[in-house]
Amino acid sequence: MRTQLLEAVRYLIEEKGPDGFSVAEACRMAGVSTAAPYKHFKDREDILHAVILEAMHRMGAAMQAAADAYPAGDPERIVALGRAYIDFAKSEPGVFAVMFGSGSNHADVPALAEEGQGKFAIVVKVVAEHMDRPMDDPEVNARAYALWCAVHGHCFLVLDGKADKTKITVTEDQYLRLVGSSYLPVTPTSRRQ
């Protein structure tokens, strides 16, 4: 029942936005009574948090798989990591907006904050391996943050329809390569690729 309800909420978020659905509507779609969700969740916000948590798991798995497809130091690894992030945003724009939109503040929910930090840790690890430095190196953290900002900002420009209006002729893969080469130093490992 829980899985069906969360899937119904996810579908409705994509169709109507995070504020455009009701729990009752999700219950009808999931084929459960309107009282059933409250056996698993405190309220509507708690249901949204569960949807976000599952989305973060899916996004993290896609990011990790993309990074794992290339060896450390390969510049295409950064492209693949960024592509996984962008593809997730494009495939679930409503959920992505709930996760990261300006009205979203889930930092007070420990599980969500921890999961979000885990996604950033994937980027940090890829950068650390690229630079052959430890993950806690301040330079690694700064470069990982710059990469995340560039890709995250691009996602919102695309989802808001603003990227199309700028008449930029660069492809996303060209953009990701440019971002990677701008923020990551050439290393002995990346030279061998």
GUTOR-437977 format. One record per atom (N, C-alpha, C): residue in one letter; x, y, z negated; chain. Coordinates in pm, whole numbers. Atoms other than C-alpha are relative to their C-alpha. Layout:
! GUTOR-437977
[r "A" [X Y Z] "A"]
...
This chain:
! GUTOR-437977
[r "M" [83 -119 0] "A"]
[r "M" [0 0 0] "A"]
[r "M" [87 126 0] "A"]
[r "R" [-88 -116 10] "A"]
[r "R" [279 242 -92] "A"]
[r "R" [64 31 136] "A"]
[r "T" [-65 -17 -130] "A"]
[r "T" [459 188 241] "A"]
[r "T" [-97 56 103] "A"]
[r "Q" [100 -46 -96] "A"]
[r "Q" [141 235 444] "A"]
[r "Q" [-39 145 -26] "A"]
[r "L" [36 -137 35] "A"]
[r "L" [55 553 256] "A"]
[r "L" [110 97 42] "A"]
[r "L" [-111 -89 -37] "A"]
[r "L" [401 705 304] "A"]
[r "L" [13 12 151] "A"]
[r "E" [-4 -7 -146] "A"]
[r "E" [393 617 673] "A"]
[r "E" [-113 87 53] "A"]
[r "A" [113 -85 -41] "A"]
[r "A" [50 780 707] "A"]
[r "A" [32 147 -27] "A"]
[r "V" [-38 -139 32] "A"]
[r "V" [178 1095 533] "A"]
[r "V" [104 50 98] "A"]
[r "R" [-102 -40 -97] "A"]
[r "R" [482 1102 759] "A"]
[r "R" [-63 32 135] "A"]
[r "Y" [70 -22 -127] "A"]
[r "Y" [259 1071 1066] "A"]
[r "Y" [-77 133 -4] "A"]
[r "L" [79 -123 10] "A"]
[r "L" [31 1349 943] "A"]
[r "L" [87 124 -9] "A"]
[r "I" [-93 -113 4] "A"]
[r "I" [326 1577 866] "A"]
[r "I" [44 35 141] "A"]
[r "E" [-41 -25 -138] "A"]
[r "E" [441 1535 1225] "A"]
[r "E" [-114 57 83] "A"]
[r "E" [116 -47 -76] "A"]
[r "E" [91 1596 1356] "A"]
[r "E" [-50 138 -45] "A"]
[r "K" [66 -119 54] "A"]
[r "K" [-27 1877 1126] "A"]
[r "K" [88 90 -84] "A"]
[r "G" [-88 -78 86] "A"]
[r "G" [271 2004 932] "A"]
[r "G" [-17 -40 -145] "A"]
[r "P" [1 43 140] "A"]
[r "P" [346 1963 562] "A"]
[r "P" [-119 53 -79] "A"]
[r "D" [115 -56 72] "A"]
[r "D" [55 2182 455] "A"]
[r "D" [-132 -35 66] "A"]
[r "G" [120 24 -78] "A"]
[r "G" [-191 2055 715] "A"]
[r "G" [-68 -132 -23] "A"]
[r "F" [64 130 25] "A"]
[r "F" [-284 1719 568] "A"]
[r "F" [-46 -9 -144] "A"]
[r "S" [45 25 137] "A"]
[r "S" [-466 1594 264] "A"]
[r "S" [36 -143 -38] "A"]
[r "V" [-27 135 49] "A"]
[r "V" [-395 1293 50] "A"]
[r "V" [-116 -91 38] "A"]
[r "A" [118 80 -37] "A"]
[r "A" [-750 1174 119] "A"]
[r "A" [9 -45 145] "A"]
[r "E" [-17 35 -141] "A"]
[r "E" [-681 1183 494] "A"]
[r "E" [106 -108 17] "A"]
[r "A" [-106 100 -7] "A"]
[r "A" [-360 986 445] "A"]
[r "A" [-51 -134 -53] "A"]
[r "C" [59 123 55] "A"]
[r "C" [-551 732 233] "A"]
[r "C" [-89 -68 103] "A"]
[r "R" [87 59 -104] "A"]
[r "R" [-811 684 507] "A"]
[r "R" [84 -65 109] "A"]
[r "M" [-86 52 -106] "A"]
[r "M" [-537 637 765] "A"]
[r "M" [72 -128 -46] "A"]
[r "A" [-73 116 55] "A"]
[r "A" [-351 389 540] "A"]
[r "A" [-95 -113 -38] "A"]
[r "G" [97 103 36] "A"]
[r "G" [-674 202 461] "A"]
[r "G" [-3 -31 -148] "A"]
[r "V" [2 19 144] "A"]
[r "V" [-657 254 86] "A"]
[r "V" [-98 99 -63] "A"]
[r "S" [92 -89 69] "A"]
[r "S" [-886 416 -168] "A"]
[r "S" [72 129 -37] "A"]
[r "T" [-61 -129 35] "A"]
[r "T" [-829 778 -264] "A"]
[r "T" [62 -2 -140] "A"]
[r "A" [-61 13 134] "A"]
[r "A" [-740 664 -616] "A"]
[r "A" [132 -77 5] "A"]
[r "A" [-117 89 -10] "A"]
[r "A" [-473 419 -495] "A"]
[r "A" [135 73 -9] "A"]
[r "P" [-133 -64 6] "A"]
[r "P" [-186 671 -447] "A"]
[r "P" [45 32 -141] "A"]
[r "Y" [-36 -46 134] "A"]
[r "Y" [-201 773 -810] "A"]
[r "Y" [43 -114 -93] "A"]
[r "K" [-63 112 70] "A"]
[r "K" [-92 426 -917] "A"]
[r "K" [151 6 19] "A"]
[r "H" [-142 -8 -34] "A"]
[r "H" [245 508 -758] "A"]
[r "H" [58 140 -12] "A"]
[r "F" [-48 -138 -5] "A"]
[r "F" [265 888 -753] "A"]
[r "F" [-80 88 -95] "A"]
[r "K" [68 -93 92] "A"]
[r "K" [184 1172 -994] "A"]
[r "K" [-99 89 75] "A"]
[r "D" [81 -97 -72] "A"]
[r "D" [49 1409 -729] "A"]
[r "D" [47 9 146] "A"]
[r "R" [-33 -19 -140] "A"]
[r "R" [71 1529 -369] "A"]
[r "R" [149 31 18] "A"]
[r "E" [-142 -36 -8] "A"]
[r "E" [417 1680 -429] "A"]
[r "E" [89 -122 -20] "A"]
[r "D" [-75 122 25] "A"]
[r "D" [543 1349 -563] "A"]
[r "D" [-2 -90 125] "A"]
[r "I" [11 77 -125] "A"]
[r "I" [417 1179 -244] "A"]
[r "I" [96 60 104] "A"]
[r "L" [-92 -66 -94] "A"]
[r "L" [604 1438 -33] "A"]
[r "L" [146 -32 -34] "A"]
[r "H" [-137 32 40] "A"]
[r "H" [920 1373 -235] "A"]
[r "H" [37 -142 44] "A"]
[r "A" [-28 138 -43] "A"]
[r "A" [892 1000 -157] "A"]
[r "A" [20 -6 152] "A"]
[r "V" [-17 -5 -145] "A"]
[r "V" [850 1077 215] "A"]
[r "V" [137 56 34] "A"]
[r "I" [-132 -62 -23] "A"]
[r "I" [1159 1301 204] "A"]
[r "I" [111 -98 -34] "A"]
[r "L" [-103 95 41] "A"]
[r "L" [1361 1038 18] "A"]
[r "L" [18 -109 105] "A"]
[r "E" [-11 102 -103] "A"]
[r "E" [1280 773 277] "A"]
[r "E" [60 57 128] "A"]
[r "A" [-57 -64 -119] "A"]
[r "A" [1361 1020 557] "A"]
[r "A" [150 19 -16] "A"]
[r "M" [-143 -17 24] "A"]
[r "M" [1696 1094 398] "A"]
[r "M" [74 -132 14] "A"]
[r "H" [-61 133 -18] "A"]
[r "H" [1768 721 387] "A"]
[r "H" [18 -30 149] "A"]
[r "R" [-7 27 -144] "A"]
[r "R" [1687 690 759] "A"]
[r "R" [107 87 66] "A"]
[r "M" [-98 -91 -58] "A"]
[r "M" [1894 996 848] "A"]
[r "M" [141 -43 -39] "A"]
[r "G" [-132 43 46] "A"]
[r "G" [2187 877 638] "A"]
[r "G" [47 -125 70] "A"]
[r "A" [-37 123 -70] "A"]
[r "A" [2181 533 796] "A"]
[r "A" [42 29 144] "A"]
[r "A" [-33 -37 -139] "A"]
[r "A" [2184 688 1144] "A"]
[r "A" [135 72 5] "A"]
[r "M" [-127 -72 5] "A"]
[r "M" [2470 923 1050] "A"]
[r "M" [116 -95 -24] "A"]
[r "Q" [-107 94 32] "A"]
[r "Q" [2676 642 900] "A"]
[r "Q" [29 -92 118] "A"]
[r "A" [-20 88 -116] "A"]
[r "A" [2619 413 1198] "A"]
[r "A" [72 74 112] "A"]
[r "A" [-67 -80 -104] "A"]
[r "A" [2723 693 1434] "A"]
[r "A" [148 17 -32] "A"]
[r "A" [-140 -18 41] "A"]
[r "A" [3042 759 1237] "A"]
[r "A" [77 -131 11] "A"]
[r "D" [-66 131 -1] "A"]
[r "D" [3121 388 1212] "A"]
[r "D" [30 -50 142] "A"]
[r "A" [-20 45 -138] "A"]
[r "A" [3107 352 1591] "A"]
[r "A" [134 45 59] "A"]
[r "Y" [-129 -53 -49] "A"]
[r "Y" [3438 540 1629] "A"]
[r "Y" [103 -6 -112] "A"]
[r "P" [-104 4 102] "A"]
[r "P" [3771 515 1450] "A"]
[r "P" [29 140 -56] "A"]
[r "A" [-41 -126 62] "A"]
[r "A" [3898 786 1214] "A"]
[r "A" [93 73 95] "A"]
[r "G" [-85 -83 -83] "A"]
[r "G" [4055 1073 1403] "A"]
[r "G" [-49 16 142] "A"]
[r "D" [53 -12 -135] "A"]
[r "D" [3862 1015 1727] "A"]
[r "D" [-96 119 3] "A"]
[r "P" [89 -116 -6] "A"]
[r "P" [3702 1349 1819] "A"]
[r "P" [-145 -36 34] "A"]
[r "E" [137 42 -33] "A"]
[r "E" [3400 1161 1956] "A"]
[r "E" [-79 -42 -124] "A"]
[r "R" [67 37 125] "A"]
[r "R" [3326 1053 1601] "A"]
[r "R" [-82 118 -52] "A"]
[r "I" [72 -120 43] "A"]
[r "I" [3227 1411 1517] "A"]
[r "I" [-121 25 89] "A"]
[r "V" [111 -17 -95] "A"]
[r "V" [3014 1432 1831] "A"]
[r "V" [-111 -98 -36] "A"]
[r "A" [100 102 34] "A"]
[r "A" [2837 1108 1736] "A"]
[r "A" [-72 32 -130] "A"]
[r "L" [60 -37 129] "A"]
[r "L" [2780 1224 1379] "A"]
[r "L" [-98 115 18] "A"]
[r "G" [90 -112 -27] "A"]
[r "G" [2634 1554 1495] "A"]
[r "G" [-120 -40 83] "A"]
[r "R" [110 48 -85] "A"]
[r "R" [2426 1379 1760] "A"]
[r "R" [-103 -74 -84] "A"]
[r "A" [93 74 86] "A"]
[r "A" [2274 1149 1496] "A"]
[r "A" [-86 96 -81] "A"]
[r "Y" [72 -100 78] "A"]
[r "Y" [2177 1451 1286] "A"]
[r "Y" [-103 73 86] "A"]
[r "I" [90 -71 -92] "A"]
[r "I" [2027 1637 1583] "A"]
[r "I" [-112 -92 45] "A"]
[r "D" [103 94 -46] "A"]
[r "D" [1844 1328 1708] "A"]
[r "D" [-104 -24 -108] "A"]
[r "F" [97 16 109] "A"]
[r "F" [1687 1279 1366] "A"]
[r "F" [-92 121 -6] "A"]
[r "A" [80 -123 6] "A"]
[r "A" [1572 1642 1359] "A"]
[r "A" [-101 6 114] "A"]
[r "K" [90 -4 -116] "A"]
[r "K" [1422 1611 1707] "A"]
[r "K" [-107 -108 -7] "A"]
[r "S" [97 110 5] "A"]
[r "S" [1253 1277 1640] "A"]
[r "S" [-101 17 -113] "A"]
[r "E" [91 -23 113] "A"]
[r "E" [1099 1390 1309] "A"]
[r "E" [5 147 -40] "A"]
[r "P" [-14 -144 30] "A"]
[r "P" [1077 1770 1329] "A"]
[r "P" [-80 46 -120] "A"]
[r "G" [82 -39 115] "A"]
[r "G" [797 1799 1075] "A"]
[r "G" [65 -42 -131] "A"]
[r "V" [-65 51 121] "A"]
[r "V" [973 1584 819] "A"]
[r "V" [132 75 -23] "A"]
[r "F" [-124 -75 12] "A"]
[r "F" [1304 1761 891] "A"]
[r "F" [-28 138 -62] "A"]
[r "A" [37 -131 55] "A"]
[r "A" [1132 2093 818] "A"]
[r "A" [-37 -12 -148] "A"]
[r "V" [34 21 141] "A"]
[r "V" [993 1953 491] "A"]
[r "V" [127 -21 -81] "A"]
[r "M" [-126 27 69] "A"]
[r "M" [1341 1834 399] "A"]
[r "M" [83 126 -20] "A"]
[r "F" [-97 -109 0] "A"]
[r "F" [1525 2155 482] "A"]
[r "F" [-57 139 25] "A"]
[r "G" [57 -130 -33] "A"]
[r "G" [1283 2435 568] "A"]
[r "G" [9 99 -114] "A"]
[r "S" [-17 -107 100] "A"]
[r "S" [1286 2767 387] "A"]
[r "S" [-96 -16 -118] "A"]
[r "G" [93 21 110] "A"]
[r "G" [984 2667 179] "A"]
[r "G" [31 -123 -83] "A"]
[r "S" [-34 124 69] "A"]
[r "S" [1153 2347 67] "A"]
[r "S" [106 27 -106] "A"]
[r "N" [-99 -8 106] "A"]
[r "N" [1324 2350 -267] "A"]
[r "N" [-15 -122 -88] "A"]
[r "H" [11 126 71] "A"]
[r "H" [1378 2003 -395] "A"]
[r "H" [121 -26 -89] "A"]
[r "A" [-122 15 80] "A"]
[r "A" [1699 2066 -588] "A"]
[r "A" [-31 -42 -143] "A"]
[r "D" [37 36 136] "A"]
[r "D" [1509 2016 -912] "A"]
[r "D" [-45 -146 -12] "A"]
[r "V" [36 141 1] "A"]
[r "V" [1426 1656 -812] "A"]
[r "V" [131 -79 11] "A"]
[r "P" [-133 62 0] "A"]
[r "P" [1736 1456 -911] "A"]
[r "P" [23 -101 112] "A"]
[r "A" [-19 101 -105] "A"]
[r "A" [1682 1169 -664] "A"]
[r "A" [22 66 136] "A"]
[r "L" [-15 -69 -128] "A"]
[r "L" [1645 1412 -373] "A"]
[r "L" [133 76 7] "A"]
[r "A" [-128 -72 3] "A"]
[r "A" [1942 1623 -478] "A"]
[r "A" [116 -98 21] "A"]
[r "E" [-106 101 -14] "A"]
[r "E" [2157 1312 -510] "A"]
[r "E" [5 -55 142] "A"]
[r "E" [5 52 -137] "A"]
[r "E" [2042 1179 -174] "A"]
[r "E" [53 104 99] "A"]
[r "G" [-52 -106 -86] "A"]
[r "G" [2113 1515 -8] "A"]
[r "G" [151 11 -10] "A"]
[r "Q" [-146 -4 19] "A"]
[r "Q" [2461 1519 -157] "A"]
[r "Q" [66 -120 69] "A"]
[r "G" [-52 119 -68] "A"]
[r "G" [2509 1169 -18] "A"]
[r "G" [13 20 150] "A"]
[r "K" [-8 -27 -143] "A"]
[r "K" [2437 1292 334] "A"]
[r "K" [119 92 30] "A"]
[r "F" [-115 -87 -19] "A"]
[r "F" [2692 1570 297] "A"]
[r "F" [130 -77 -22] "A"]
[r "A" [-120 81 27] "A"]
[r "A" [2938 1316 158] "A"]
[r "A" [42 -80 124] "A"]
[r "I" [-35 69 -125] "A"]
[r "I" [2920 1129 490] "A"]
[r "I" [85 92 87] "A"]
[r "V" [-75 -97 -80] "A"]
[r "V" [3037 1445 668] "A"]
[r "V" [139 23 -61] "A"]
[r "V" [-127 -22 69] "A"]
[r "V" [3307 1506 407] "A"]
[r "V" [95 -118 25] "A"]
[r "K" [-84 119 -20] "A"]
[r "K" [3434 1148 443] "A"]
[r "K" [56 -4 141] "A"]
[r "V" [-47 0 -138] "A"]
[r "V" [3454 1174 822] "A"]
[r "V" [109 105 20] "A"]
[r "V" [-100 -106 -12] "A"]
[r "V" [3643 1503 797] "A"]
[r "V" [128 -40 -73] "A"]
[r "A" [-118 42 76] "A"]
[r "A" [3876 1365 528] "A"]
[r "A" [79 -105 77] "A"]
[r "E" [-69 103 -77] "A"]
[r "E" [3954 1062 741] "A"]
[r "E" [64 59 125] "A"]
[r "H" [-56 -67 -119] "A"]
[r "H" [4006 1283 1046] "A"]
[r "H" [129 73 -35] "A"]
[r "M" [-116 -80 42] "A"]
[r "M" [4250 1501 855] "A"]
[r "M" [103 -81 -79] "A"]
[r "D" [-85 87 82] "A"]
[r "D" [4401 1208 663] "A"]
[r "D" [33 67 -134] "A"]
[r "R" [-11 -65 131] "A"]
[r "R" [4339 1389 335] "A"]
[r "R" [-107 -56 -91] "A"]
[r "P" [103 50 92] "A"]
[r "P" [4142 1303 22] "A"]
[r "P" [-130 79 13] "A"]
[r "M" [132 -63 -12] "A"]
[r "M" [3770 1379 11] "A"]
[r "M" [-14 123 -90] "A"]
[r "D" [14 -114 90] "A"]
[r "D" [3816 1622 -279] "A"]
[r "D" [92 117 35] "A"]
[r "D" [-85 -109 -46] "A"]
[r "D" [4063 1839 -86] "A"]
[r "D" [-89 120 37] "A"]
[r "P" [83 -117 -29] "A"]
[r "P" [3918 2195 -74] "A"]
[r "P" [-10 33 150] "A"]
[r "E" [2 -25 -144] "A"]
[r "E" [4014 2230 294] "A"]
[r "E" [-95 -95 71] "A"]
[r "V" [92 99 -56] "A"]
[r "V" [3825 1912 379] "A"]
[r "V" [-143 44 -25] "A"]
[r "N" [135 -42 36] "A"]
[r "N" [3519 2038 194] "A"]
[r "N" [-43 121 81] "A"]
[r "A" [33 -122 -76] "A"]
[r "A" [3531 2378 367] "A"]
[r "A" [-30 -33 146] "A"]
[r "R" [21 36 -141] "A"]
[r "R" [3561 2223 713] "A"]
[r "R" [-127 -84 17] "A"]
[r "A" [123 79 -6] "A"]
[r "A" [3285 1971 642] "A"]
[r "A" [-123 91 -11] "A"]
[r "Y" [112 -94 16] "A"]
[r "Y" [3059 2253 526] "A"]
[r "Y" [-20 81 129] "A"]
[r "A" [11 -76 -125] "A"]
[r "A" [3135 2455 841] "A"]
[r "A" [-64 -85 109] "A"]
[r "L" [60 90 -99] "A"]
[r "L" [3051 2154 1060] "A"]
[r "L" [-149 -18 -27] "A"]
[r "W" [141 20 35] "A"]
[r "W" [2727 2091 873] "A"]
[r "W" [-82 124 34] "A"]
[r "C" [72 -124 -29] "A"]
[r "C" [2625 2457 900] "A"]
[r "C" [-25 17 150] "A"]
[r "A" [13 -18 -145] "A"]
[r "A" [2690 2463 1275] "A"]
[r "A" [-106 -94 59] "A"]
[r "V" [95 97 -54] "A"]
[r "V" [2490 2148 1345] "A"]
[r "V" [-140 24 -58] "A"]
[r "H" [129 -25 66] "A"]
[r "H" [2215 2223 1093] "A"]
[r "H" [-67 124 58] "A"]
[r "G" [55 -122 -60] "A"]
[r "G" [2168 2574 1228] "A"]
[r "G" [-48 -24 141] "A"]
[r "H" [42 33 -137] "A"]
[r "H" [2154 2440 1582] "A"]
[r "H" [-133 -74 -2] "A"]
[r "C" [126 74 10] "A"]
[r "C" [1879 2199 1477] "A"]
[r "C" [-119 94 -17] "A"]
[r "F" [113 -91 22] "A"]
[r "F" [1660 2480 1350] "A"]
[r "F" [-22 93 119] "A"]
[r "L" [18 -79 -121] "A"]
[r "L" [1725 2692 1660] "A"]
[r "L" [-75 -80 106] "A"]
[r "V" [69 86 -95] "A"]
[r "V" [1613 2397 1873] "A"]
[r "V" [-145 -21 -42] "A"]
[r "L" [137 29 47] "A"]
[r "L" [1310 2311 1658] "A"]
[r "L" [-89 123 3] "A"]
[r "D" [78 -123 -5] "A"]
[r "D" [1200 2674 1643] "A"]
[r "D" [-20 52 142] "A"]
[r "G" [13 -41 -139] "A"]
[r "G" [1225 2698 2023] "A"]
[r "G" [88 118 38] "A"]
[r "K" [-85 -116 -27] "A"]
[r "K" [1488 2971 2000] "A"]
[r "K" [120 -34 86] "A"]
[r "A" [-116 39 -81] "A"]
[r "A" [1771 2775 2162] "A"]
[r "A" [-34 9 149] "A"]
[r "D" [41 -6 -141] "A"]
[r "D" [1574 2750 2488] "A"]
[r "D" [-10 143 51] "A"]
[r "K" [22 -139 -42] "A"]
[r "K" [1506 3124 2494] "A"]
[r "K" [129 78 20] "A"]
[r "T" [-126 -72 -11] "A"]
[r "T" [1872 3220 2479] "A"]
[r "T" [68 -23 134] "A"]
[r "K" [-57 33 -132] "A"]
[r "K" [1946 3069 2822] "A"]
[r "K" [146 -43 -9] "A"]
[r "I" [-134 55 15] "A"]
[r "I" [2259 2901 2691] "A"]
[r "I" [14 -119 93] "A"]
[r "T" [-17 107 -98] "A"]
[r "T" [2400 2668 2953] "A"]
[r "T" [83 -117 -50] "A"]
[r "V" [-79 109 55] "A"]
[r "V" [2610 2448 2728] "A"]
[r "V" [-92 -115 -42] "A"]
[r "T" [78 115 45] "A"]
[r "T" [2483 2095 2666] "A"]
[r "T" [27 -22 -149] "A"]
[r "E" [-21 28 142] "A"]
[r "E" [2447 1966 2312] "A"]
[r "E" [132 -73 -23] "A"]
[r "D" [-127 72 19] "A"]
[r "D" [2739 1728 2355] "A"]
[r "D" [118 95 18] "A"]
[r "Q" [-106 -100 -16] "A"]
[r "Q" [2955 2015 2485] "A"]
[r "Q" [9 86 -126] "A"]
[r "Y" [3 -81 122] "A"]
[r "Y" [2846 2220 2187] "A"]
[r "Y" [64 -76 -116] "A"]
[r "L" [-55 80 110] "A"]
[r "L" [2929 1938 1944] "A"]
[r "L" [151 -18 14] "A"]
[r "R" [-146 11 -20] "A"]
[r "R" [3272 1891 2100] "A"]
[r "R" [68 133 -35] "A"]
[r "L" [-55 -131 31] "A"]
[r "L" [3334 2266 2074] "A"]
[r "L" [4 23 -151] "A"]
[r "V" [5 -15 146] "A"]
[r "V" [3225 2271 1710] "A"]
[r "V" [107 -86 -65] "A"]
[r "G" [-101 90 58] "A"]
[r "G" [3441 1970 1630] "A"]
[r "G" [141 51 21] "A"]
[r "S" [-137 -46 -27] "A"]
[r "S" [3748 2109 1801] "A"]
[r "S" [29 134 -67] "A"]
[r "S" [-20 -129 66] "A"]
[r "S" [3694 2451 1643] "A"]
[r "S" [25 -16 -150] "A"]
[r "Y" [-8 13 144] "A"]
[r "Y" [3659 2328 1287] "A"]
[r "Y" [96 -107 -49] "A"]
[r "L" [-90 107 43] "A"]
[r "L" [3885 2024 1284] "A"]
[r "L" [135 14 68] "A"]
[r "P" [-133 -12 -60] "A"]
[r "P" [4259 2043 1335] "A"]
[r "P" [34 -124 83] "A"]
[r "V" [-53 114 -74] "A"]
[r "V" [4430 1825 1589] "A"]
[r "V" [99 -68 -93] "A"]
[r "T" [-86 77 90] "A"]
[r "T" [4598 1551 1392] "A"]
[r "T" [76 -105 81] "A"]
[r "P" [-68 108 -72] "A"]
[r "P" [4845 1279 1487] "A"]
[r "P" [-97 -112 40] "A"]
[r "T" [99 104 -31] "A"]
[r "T" [4552 1035 1473] "A"]
[r "T" [-86 42 118] "A"]
[r "S" [89 -42 -109] "A"]
[r "S" [4329 1245 1702] "A"]
[r "S" [78 15 130] "A"]
[r "R" [-81 -10 -123] "A"]
[r "R" [4617 1300 1951] "A"]
[r "R" [8 -137 70] "A"]
[r "R" [-14 134 -58] "A"]
[r "R" [4637 922 2001] "A"]
[r "R" [-128 -46 69] "A"]
[r "Q" [128 44 -56] "A"]
[r "Q" [4268 899 2101] "A"]
[r "Q" [-7 24 149] "A"]
